[in-house]
Amino acid sequence: MTRACGNRQSKPRGFEHMGSRTKRRPLLIRRGRSREEKAAASAAQRRKKKAINRLLEDRTIEQVSYDQYRQTVRHVYDGPQGAILALCSFLSLHTPLGERLLRSRRFDLRGCKQVLDVGCGAGQILRHLLKYADPDAEITCFDISPGMVRRARRRIQNPRPRFLVADLTQLPFADETFDCVTCGYVLEHLPDARLGLGELARVMQPGAKMLLLTTEDNFGGAWTSRVWRCRTYNRQELFQMCQEVGLVWTNELWFTPIHKLLRAGGICVELRKPA
Ligand SMILES: C[S@@+](CC[C@H](N)C(=O)[O-])C[C@H]1O[C@@H](n2cnc3c(N)ncnc32)[C@H](O)[C@@H]1O
């Protein structure tokens, strides 16, 4: 017994788990491409894909000042495109898929008493908040586009939420007001996410949570960027930006297994402001 153990210990690295038939060939030597070569090839492929996506993406947000871009956003959402969004987003998959996250409590609203919905649009997330938040929770929502706020009021037909026209980069709220924030597809309308995330961190109470959805830098994201004149985010870069403003990325969420596999539904994550 002692001898056998001794023999096993004396095997060179790379041979430890091999059966007797393969004993003479170390694990590291394989036929075909090495792991490093495969990694380099897939990195090159990713770079190529990224370059194509970058070509497709809309560049307006990089080419004008934020003040000019803000006017563009208001114009797009106040106008017919916003009206179409108000109609179609209720028919698209995003609304029921977003509801699943709240209904299943994967993003849990229970116990939250001051809820903020950022860039409420036509009330796509707001209607879920009204359904799944505690009955005594106060719900505030705002949008930069007066046209979208009007549409949300008309569609929601509920006296409970407080509606405001405001810009995410200059919030009219006191520090540490909210214990829960939802922010669906708004950050892509900022040249730098930190302008908005920093404001959200300011108005969040210590320990508050946020559901953040945004457009990713992939093929689908590039098309979204074309249609809505917005930018996209790289997952790692966004993670870094959240950290810089003191928001911790606690849970990556996926609408469905297909979303996880194809990364087709954008970035969906729960964040926390540390207590
Ligand atoms: C794609 S819609 C998202 C609507 C809704 N949140 C959802 O998840 O479906 C984006 C909304 O963000 C608003 N928005 C864009 N930039 C904003 C900003 N800086 N401050 C507030 N709202 C903004 C737009 O007016 C628009 O209504």
The ligand as a Gaussian input file, in Angstrom:
#p B3LYP/6-31G(d) Opt

LIG

0 1
 C      -36.055000      52.271000     -25.608000
 S      -36.966000      53.285000     -24.558000
 C      -37.126000      52.233000     -23.119000
 C      -38.458000      52.331000     -22.462000
 C      -38.621000      51.400000     -21.250000
 N      -37.737000      51.776000     -20.183000
 C      -38.413000      49.947000     -21.603000
 O      -37.618000      49.287000     -20.922000
 O      -39.017000      49.456000     -22.544000
 C      -35.766000      54.468000     -24.026000
 C      -36.364000      55.620000     -23.265000
 O      -35.316000      56.317000     -22.590000
 C      -35.583000      57.696000     -22.677000
 N      -34.319000      58.437000     -22.472000
 C      -33.247000      58.499000     -23.309000
 N      -32.284000      59.248000     -22.768000
 C      -32.735000      59.659000     -21.561000
 C      -32.190000      60.461000     -20.522000
 N      -30.973000      61.007000     -20.630000
 N      -32.930000      60.689000     -19.417000
 C      -34.170000      60.129000     -19.319000
 N      -34.735000      59.384000     -20.248000
 C      -34.030000      59.130000     -21.364000
 C      -36.186000      57.870000     -24.053000
 O      -36.903000      59.067000     -24.176000
 C      -37.052000      56.617000     -24.167000
 O      -38.363000      56.841000     -23.743000

